[in-house]
Structures are given as C-alpha cells and as structure tokens.
Amino acid sequence: MSRKSPSAPEGYEYIYVTHYRHAKSGKVIYARNYGKKVFRLCVPVNRTEK
C-alpha cells in the first residue's frame, strides 16, 4: 500500500528535513526522536522573475 499525500497548495511546496530549530525555544528537533525519518514542512515559494 502506498501512502499518497495531497499536493502542496498553490504558492507553496514541501521540503523534507531530518531536523530543524524550533522558533520559540531555539532547541533542535530531530525526526528520529519521534519515530520518523524526516519531517515534511510546507513553505511558501517566491517565484518572481528578475
């Protein structure tokens, strides 16, 4: 069985990271501590042409 996730909303894209720094506490959060390989984050995309 494959896990098919919905695509990102218009103007956003998903990035996959193994860890990230929490904005308020400043602590590094690791996906492996939560039984995952990666976290999927939805981030805005700024595609302006120069």
N, C-alpha and C positions, 0 to 999 in steps of 0.2 A: 504494500500500500504506500503510495507516495503522498507526501504532505504538500499540498499546493496552497500557497498563501496568496492572498489578493495582491494585485499590483499596487504600487505606491500611488497616492493621489496626485493630481496634476500639479506640477511645480515642485514636487518632492521626489526623492529617491532613497532607497535603502542602502545603508552601509553596514558592514559586518565587522565587529571588533571583538577582540578577546578580553579587553579590559578598557575601562575609562575612568576618569577622575570625576567624582561627584561634585556638582557645582556648589552646594552649600557647605558640606562638611570638608571637602578637599581630600577625602580618602579615595584610594584607588580601589575600584570594584572589579573583581575578576569573575568571569563567567564560570570558570571551573568550580568556584565555591558554591555555585547554585546549580550544579549538575548539568551545565551546558558547555558547549564548545565555544560558542560565540553569542554575542548579543546583536540583535538586529535593531538599528536605530533609523528612524525616519528623519531625514534632514532636508531643508529647503535647498533648491538648486537655483542659482542665479546665472542664467544663460544669456547675458547681454553681449551683443557683438560689438567689437570696438572698431 
